[in-house]
Amino acid sequence: MASEQQVRASHILIKHEGSRRKASWKDPDGRIISTTTRDAAASQLRSLLDDIVSGKVRFEDVASRYSDCSSAKRGGDLGRFGRGQMQKPFEEAAFSLRVGEISDIVDTDSGVHIILRTG
C-alpha cells in the first residue's frame, strides 16, 4: 500500500488553447492544440473515459494513443510522486483516489486530465 507521502498514478492529458505549452509529442508545432477549445478537449476526454469505464478499451492503450504527455510512451505512467511535485489540482485529485480508481476530469495549467491511481 502506498504511503500517504507518495502515490503512483497514470494519466491522460489533452491539451487545449489555454494550455501553458502548446506543443506535445503528437503535435510538435501545437497547431491542433492551439485551435482546440477547453470544452472540445474535455468532451474528447469524457468520451475516452466512458470507453475505459465501460471496458471497451484499456487505460494504458488510450493513454499511449491520445495523451499529449510524453508519459504516453509508458501508457500514461507518471511513477511515484509526492506532495508539491505536481500542479495543485492534479495532486489533490491523485491523492484523493483509491488505488485502481479513476478521476473525473481534472483541469490544470497543462490541460485536462483523467488520472488512474496505481499505487
SEDO-41393 format. One line per 10 residues: for each residue x, y, z of N, C-alpha, C, CB. Coordinates in pm, 1 decimal, always signed. Glycine has a CB too. Layout:
// SEDO-41393
X/Y/Z/X/Y/Z/X/Y/Z/X/Y/Z  ...
// end
This chain:
// SEDO-41393
+84.6/-118.7/+0.0/+0.0/+0.0/+0.0/+88.7/+124.4/+0.0/-96.0/+0.1/+122.6  +49.1/+225.5/-77.8/+128.3/+348.6/-88.0/+125.1/+425.8/+43.2/+76.2/+437.2/-202.6  +235.8/+488.8/+72.8/+238.0/+573.6/+191.9/+156.9/+698.8/+163.7/+383.9/+610.0/+233.1  +121.3/+772.0/+268.2/+44.8/+894.0/+249.4/+130.5/+1003.4/+187.2/-12.7/+941.2/+382.0  +262.5/+988.0/+188.8/+350.2/+1090.5/+133.7/+366.0/+1078.1/-17.2/+485.6/+1083.3/+199.8  +342.5/+960.1/-72.5/+359.1/+939.7/-215.8/+246.1/+855.0/-272.5/+493.6/+874.1/-245.0  +215.3/+880.2/-398.1/+121.8/+796.5/-472.8/+187.9/+761.7/-606.3/-16.9/+869.2/-494.3  +133.7/+663.7/-672.6/+174.3/+633.3/-809.2/+49.6/+646.4/-894.2/+239.3/+489.5/-821.9  +64.3/+711.4/-1008.2/-52.7/+734.4/-1092.5/-13.7/+737.6/-1239.2/-122.1/+865.0/-1053.7  -114.2/+712.2/-1321.2/-104.9/+729.7/-1465.2/-209.8/+833.5/-1503.2/-126.0/+593.4/-1542.7
-190.5/+897.3/-1617.3/-289.7/+996.0/-1659.0/-298.7/+1002.5/-1810.6/-255.6/+1134.0/-1602.1  -406.2/+1065.6/-1854.0/-425.0/+1100.8/-1993.9/-445.7/+1251.5/-1995.0/-547.3/+1022.6/-2060.6  -362.8/+1320.5/-2071.3/-367.8/+1466.0/-2082.5/-411.6/+1503.9/-2222.6/-230.8/+1529.4/-2049.1  -510.9/+1590.9/-2230.3/-549.6/+1651.8/-2357.5/-525.9/+1801.7/-2342.2/-700.9/+1619.3/-2395.8  -434.8/+1853.7/-2423.0/-404.7/+1996.9/-2419.1/-507.2/+2072.9/-2503.1/-260.4/+2024.8/-2470.3  -517.1/+2204.6/-2475.1/-610.4/+2290.8/-2548.7/-551.8/+2430.8/-2559.6/-749.7/+2295.1/-2479.1  -627.3/+2520.9/-2619.9/-577.4/+2655.4/-2646.8/-533.3/+2730.0/-2520.8/-683.4/+2735.1/-2717.3  -585.0/+2693.1/-2406.1/-548.3/+2758.2/-2280.9/-431.3/+2691.6/-2208.7/-666.8/+2761.3/-2190.2  -378.5/+2585.7/-2264.4/-267.1/+2514.3/-2200.8/-141.6/+2600.6/-2201.2/-239.8/+2380.2/-2272.6  -61.9/+2586.0/-2095.9/+56.4/+2671.8/-2083.6/+161.0/+2645.1/-2190.9/+118.8/+2653.5/-1947.7
+171.0/+2522.7/-2238.4/+260.2/+2490.8/-2351.3/+176.4/+2428.5/-2460.4/+376.8/+2394.5/-2308.5  +193.2/+2477.4/-2581.2/+106.1/+2434.9/-2690.4/+165.3/+2322.6/-2775.4/+75.0/+2552.3/-2778.3  +273.9/+2263.4/-2734.2/+334.2/+2155.1/-2812.2/+324.3/+2024.3/-2734.7/+482.0/+2187.0/-2846.2  +322.0/+1914.8/-2808.0/+325.4/+1782.5/-2746.2/+394.2/+1687.7/-2842.3/+182.0/+1731.9/-2710.1  +419.4/+1567.3/-2795.5/+485.8/+1468.0/-2880.3/+405.9/+1440.4/-3006.9/+507.1/+1338.0/-2803.2  +273.8/+1450.0/-2999.5/+193.9/+1418.9/-3118.7/+153.6/+1544.0/-3197.2/+69.3/+1342.3/-3078.4  +180.9/+1660.5/-3143.8/+152.7/+1787.5/-3211.5/+268.7/+1883.3/-3181.8/+14.2/+1848.8/-3164.6  +387.8/+1855.2/-3236.8/+509.3/+1929.3/-3200.7/+501.1/+2080.1/-3223.3/+624.3/+1875.5/-3278.2  +425.2/+2121.8/-3323.4/+412.7/+2264.9/-3350.3/+293.2/+2327.6/-3279.4/+401.3/+2288.4/-3499.0  +214.1/+2246.3/-3212.9/+98.9/+2296.2/-3138.8/-13.8/+2349.6/-3226.1/+142.7/+2403.0/-3046.3
-18.4/+2309.1/-3352.5/-122.1/+2360.7/-3444.0/-262.3/+2316.1/-3403.6/-93.6/+2315.0/-3586.9  -276.9/+2188.0/-3375.8/-408.9/+2136.6/-3336.1/-444.6/+2185.6/-3196.4/-411.5/+1981.6/-3340.6  -348.0/+2180.4/-3106.5/-371.7/+2223.6/-2968.3/-416.7/+2368.8/-2963.7/-245.0/+2205.2/-2883.4  -354.8/+2454.7/-3042.6/-387.0/+2597.8/-3042.0/-528.5/+2627.6/-3089.1/-289.4/+2672.3/-3128.6  -589.7/+2534.9/-3161.4/-726.5/+2557.9/-3210.2/-829.8/+2472.2/-3136.8/-733.8/+2529.5/-3359.7  -786.7/+2399.0/-3036.1/-877.8/+2314.0/-2959.3/-927.5/+2389.5/-2836.6/-808.2/+2181.9/-2917.3  -1057.4/+2402.5/-2821.7/-1111.7/+2470.5/-2704.0/-1103.8/+2377.7/-2582.8/-1258.5/+2515.4/-2728.8  -1114.2/+2436.6/-2465.9/-1114.8/+2357.2/-2342.9/-1234.1/+2261.4/-2345.0/-1120.3/+2449.5/-2217.0  -1349.0/+2309.4/-2390.1/-1469.1/+2225.9/-2393.8/-1453.1/+2108.4/-2489.8/-1590.0/+2309.5/-2434.1  -1388.7/+2132.4/-2604.8/-1365.8/+2023.6/-2700.5/-1269.8/+1920.7/-2642.2/-1310.3/+2078.7/-2833.4
-1165.7/+1967.4/-2574.1/-1070.0/+1876.1/-2509.9/-1139.9/+1793.8/-2402.6/-951.6/+1954.8/-2448.4  -1222.2/+1860.0/-2320.6/-1293.6/+1789.9/-2213.9/-1393.6/+1689.9/-2271.5/-1366.0/+1890.2/-2122.8  -1457.8/+1725.9/-2381.3/-1553.5/+1635.4/-2445.7/-1482.3/+1510.8/-2498.4/-1627.3/+1707.5/-2560.8  -1365.9/+1529.8/-2561.4/-1288.3/+1415.3/-2609.5/-1247.8/+1326.4/-2492.5/-1163.1/+1462.6/-2686.8  -1202.3/+1388.9/-2384.9/-1158.6/+1313.1/-2267.4/-1275.4/+1239.1/-2203.0/-1092.8/+1406.4/-2165.1  -1392.1/+1301.3/-2198.6/-1512.5/+1237.8/-2141.8/-1547.5/+1112.8/-2221.9/-1632.9/+1337.1/-2140.9  -1539.2/+1121.7/-2353.8/-1567.5/+1007.1/-2440.0/-1467.1/+894.4/-2415.2/-1564.6/+1049.2/-2588.0  -1339.1/+929.7/-2402.9/-1236.3/+829.8/-2373.7/-1259.9/+766.3/-2236.8/-1096.2/+893.4/-2379.4  -1296.0/+848.2/-2138.8/-1323.5/+797.4/-2004.2/-1440.4/+698.8/-2006.6/-1353.9/+913.9/-1907.7  -1545.5/+733.0/-2080.5/-1661.4/+642.4/-2091.2/-1620.3/+507.4/-2149.3/-1771.8/+705.8/-2178.7
-1534.3/+509.7/-2251.9/-1488.3/+384.6/-2313.0/-1402.9/+302.1/-2216.2/-1408.3/+414.4/-2440.2  -1322.4/+369.7/-2135.7/-1238.7/+299.2/-2036.8/-1325.9/+235.8/-1929.0/-1136.3/+396.3/-1972.1  -1416.8/+315.1/-1873.5/-1502.4/+267.1/-1764.4/-1592.2/+152.9/-1810.5/-1587.9/+381.8/-1709.4  -1636.9/+158.7/-1937.0/-1724.8/+53.1/-1989.1/-1648.2/-74.6/-2023.2/-1798.3/+102.9/-2112.8  -1514.5/-66.1/-2021.6/-1433.9/-183.4/-2050.5/-1404.0/-204.1/-2198.4/-1501.9/-303.2/-1997.6  -1443.3/-110.2/-2283.9/-1417.2/-122.2/-2428.3/-1268.1/-113.2/-2458.8/-1492.7/-13.0/-2505.6  -1197.8/-32.5/-2380.6/-1054.4/-9.8/-2403.5/-981.4/-6.1/-2268.8/-1030.7/+123.5/-2482.8  -851.2/-28.1/-2276.2/-769.5/-22.1/-2154.8/-711.5/+118.7/-2138.7/-655.4/-128.2/-2159.7  -703.0/+162.8/-2014.0/-649.5/+295.9/-1983.4/-514.3/+316.4/-2051.1/-636.0/+315.1/-1831.0  -424.7/+217.3/-2036.8/-288.0/+229.1/-2089.3/-287.6/+248.3/-2240.9/-206.1/+104.8/-2052.4
-376.8/+176.5/-2309.4/-383.7/+186.8/-2455.2/-432.4/+324.9/-2498.9/-475.9/+78.4/-2511.8  -531.7/+377.3/-2427.8/-583.8/+510.3/-2459.4/-476.9/+615.8/-2432.8/-711.3/+540.4/-2376.8  -406.9/+603.4/-2319.7/-300.6/+699.2/-2288.2/-192.9/+696.8/-2396.1/-238.6/+668.4/-2150.4  -152.5/+578.5/-2437.7/-46.8/+565.6/-2538.6/-84.7/+632.4/-2670.4/-15.3/+418.7/-2562.9  -211.5/+626.0/-2702.5/-255.5/+679.2/-2832.2/-297.2/+825.9/-2827.1/-370.4/+597.3/-2883.8  -362.4/+869.5/-2719.0/-425.9/+1000.7/-2718.3/-362.0/+1104.9/-2627.4/-565.5/+985.1/-2679.5  -288.6/+1064.2/-2525.8/-236.3/+1161.3/-2429.9/-133.7/+1254.3/-2493.4/-174.2/+1089.6/-2311.4  -141.0/+1382.1/-2459.7/-44.8/+1481.1/-2507.1/+80.2/+1486.2/-2419.9/-109.6/+1618.1/-2512.0  +88.7/+1403.4/-2318.7/+205.9/+1399.5/-2230.7/+305.7/+1296.0/-2281.7/+164.2/+1367.2/-2084.7  +432.7/+1322.3/-2260.0/+535.1/+1225.3/-2301.1/+522.6/+1093.0/-2225.7/+674.3/+1283.7/-2279.3
+449.2/+1092.2/-2113.8/+424.5/+967.4/-2040.9/+340.6/+870.5/-2123.8/+354.4/+996.6/-1907.5  +286.7/+915.0/-2235.5/+210.6/+826.6/-2324.8/+294.6/+706.5/-2365.1/+163.7/+903.0/-2450.2  +425.9/+726.2/-2377.2/+515.7/+616.4/-2415.0/+516.9/+505.3/-2309.9/+657.8/+669.2/-2435.8  +473.0/+538.4/-2188.2/+467.2/+441.6/-2078.1/+321.9/+411.8/-2039.0/+545.3/+494.7/-1955.8  +230.9/+428.6/-2131.8/+90.0/+404.9/-2102.3/+32.0/+504.8/-2004.5/+72.0/+267.0/-2048.4  +94.7/+621.5/-1997.1/+47.1/+727.4/-1907.1/+110.2/+724.9/-1769.4/-100.3/+717.6/-1892.2  +195.8/+626.3/-1742.6/+255.4/+609.8/-1609.1/+347.3/+726.7/-1574.1/+333.8/+477.7/-1601.6  +317.3/+791.4/-1462.6/+399.3/+902.0/-1411.1/+494.0/+856.7/-1301.4/+310.3/+1013.4/-1358.3  +482.8/+731.0/-1260.3/+564.0/+683.1/-1149.4/+513.7/+738.3/-1016.8/+710.1/+721.3/-1170.1  +599.4/+729.6/-915.6/+564.5/+779.2/-781.6/+594.9/+927.4/-772.5/+641.3/+701.6/-671.4
+510.2/+997.1/-699.1/+536.0/+1138.6/-672.2/+474.1/+1175.8/-538.2/+479.4/+1228.7/-786.0  +532.4/+1278.2/-479.6/+485.6/+1325.9/-350.2/+414.2/+1458.7/-362.6/+601.3/+1338.4/-253.7  +372.0/+1507.4/-250.0/+304.8/+1637.8/-247.2/+403.2/+1747.1/-288.3/+246.4/+1667.4/-105.9  +352.8/+1844.5/-361.2/+434.5/+1955.8/-404.7/+508.2/+1931.8/-535.6/+532.1/+1988.4/-299.4  +491.5/+1813.8/-595.9/+562.4/+1783.1/-720.3/+476.4/+1804.4/-844.5/+611.7/+1640.5/-717.3  +346.7/+1808.0/-827.5/+253.2/+1825.6/-940.2/+172.8/+1953.7/-917.0/+157.2/+1701.0/-955.2  +104.3/+1997.5/-1021.1/+16.1/+2112.2/-1003.9/-92.4/+2076.6/-902.5/-46.8/+2155.4/-1139.8  -131.2/+2174.0/-823.2/-219.2/+2150.6/-708.3/-347.4/+2072.6/-742.2/-256.7/+2282.8/-647.2  -423.3/+2109.8/-845.9/-545.6/+2033.1/-873.7/-517.1/+1886.6/-906.9/-621.6/+2097.0/-988.8  -407.1/+1862.6/-978.6/-368.7/+1726.1/-1014.1/-331.7/+1648.8/-888.2/-250.8/+1726.2/-1114.6
-249.9/+1710.2/-804.9/-207.0/+1646.4/-680.2/-326.6/+1612.0/-592.3/-110.2/+1737.5/-603.8  -416.0/+1708.0/-573.8/-532.7/+1684.8/-487.3/-617.0/+1568.9/-539.0/-618.8/+1811.9/-477.6  -637.0/+1564.4/-670.8/-716.4/+1455.0/-728.6/-645.3/+1321.6/-710.6/-743.4/+1480.6/-878.2  -516.4/+1316.2/-741.7/-442.0/+1190.0/-733.0/-440.7/+1135.9/-590.4/-298.3/+1209.4/-782.7  -417.5/+1223.3/-492.4/-411.0/+1179.2/-353.8/-547.8/+1142.4/-297.4/-348.6/+1286.6/-269.0  -656.1/+1191.2/-359.9/-790.5/+1160.0/-309.3/-843.5/+1027.3/-362.2/-886.9/+1271.0/-346.2  -779.0/+974.0/-466.2/-824.5/+847.9/-525.4/-774.8/+727.7/-445.9/-777.3/+837.3/-670.2  -850.6/+619.7/-452.1/-803.8/+491.1/-401.1/-731.9/+419.6/-515.0/-922.6/+404.2/-345.0  -644.3/+327.3/-483.3/-573.2/+250.3/-585.0/-675.4/+181.6/-675.5/-477.4/+145.6/-519.5  -657.4/+197.3/-807.8/-748.0/+140.0/-905.4/-861.1/+231.0/-946.4/-803.8/+15.6/-852.8
-876.2/+342.5/-879.3/-984.7/+435.8/-907.4/-940.2/+539.8/-1011.6/-1030.9/+505.8/-777.2  -1034.6/+582.4/-1095.6/-1009.4/+682.2/-1199.5/-1083.9/+809.7/-1164.1/-1052.4/+630.0/-1339.7  -1015.4/+921.8/-1181.0/-1075.5/+1051.7/-1150.2/-1175.3/+1092.9/-1258.0/-966.7/+1159.0/-1135.5  -1250.7/+1194.7/-1224.8/-1327.3/+1266.4/-1325.2/-1227.5/+1359.4/-1394.8/-1450.2/+1346.3/-1261.4  -1273.5/+1447.1/-1478.8/-1184.7/+1540.1/-1548.6/-1124.5/+1639.0/-1449.3/-1261.0/+1615.5/-1660.5  -993.0/+1657.5/-1458.8/-918.3/+1748.7/-1371.6/-854.4/+1855.5/-1460.1/-809.1/+1671.7/-1286.8  -880.2/+1982.6/-1427.4/-821.9/+2094.8/-1501.5/-693.5/+2141.8/-1435.1/-921.9/+2211.1/-1511.4  -587.7/+2159.8/-1515.4/-463.4/+2221.6/-1468.6/-416.8/+2319.8/-1576.0/-352.6/+2113.1/-1438.2  -307.5/+2388.9/-1548.4/-249.7/+2479.9/-1647.2/-199.6/+2405.1/-1770.3/-135.7/+2559.3/-1585.0  -178.8/+2274.4/-1758.1/-130.3/+2194.2/-1870.1/-241.7/+2152.5/-1965.4/-59.9/+2071.5/-1818.3
-363.6/+2142.2/-1914.9/-477.2/+2097.8/-1995.0/-576.1/+2023.0/-1907.3/-430.7/+2008.7/-2111.8  -649.3/+1929.7/-1968.2/-745.3/+1848.4/-1893.0/-692.6/+1705.2/-1885.4/-887.3/+1852.3/-1959.6  -714.3/+1643.3/-1770.7/-659.9/+1510.3/-1743.0/-769.1/+1419.3/-1688.8/-542.5/+1518.8/-1643.1  -748.3/+1288.6/-1703.9/-808.5/+1190.1/-1615.8/-691.4/+1114.2/-1555.2/-910.1/+1093.9/-1692.4  -707.4/+1076.3/-1429.8/-599.0/+1016.6/-1352.3/-642.2/+879.8/-1302.5/-558.5/+1107.6/-1233.8  -553.5/+782.5/-1316.8/-572.7/+648.5/-1262.4/-468.8/+629.5/-1153.3/-560.5/+537.5/-1373.8  -514.0/+611.4/-1031.0/-418.6/+585.8/-922.1/-379.6/+439.6/-927.4/-479.2/+622.6/-782.0  -249.4/+414.3/-935.5/-199.9/+278.2/-949.3/-123.1/+230.1/-826.3/-112.0/+268.5/-1070.6  -96.0/+318.3/-734.1/-24.5/+277.5/-614.7/-19.7/+384.5/-510.7/+112.7/+236.6/-648.8
// end
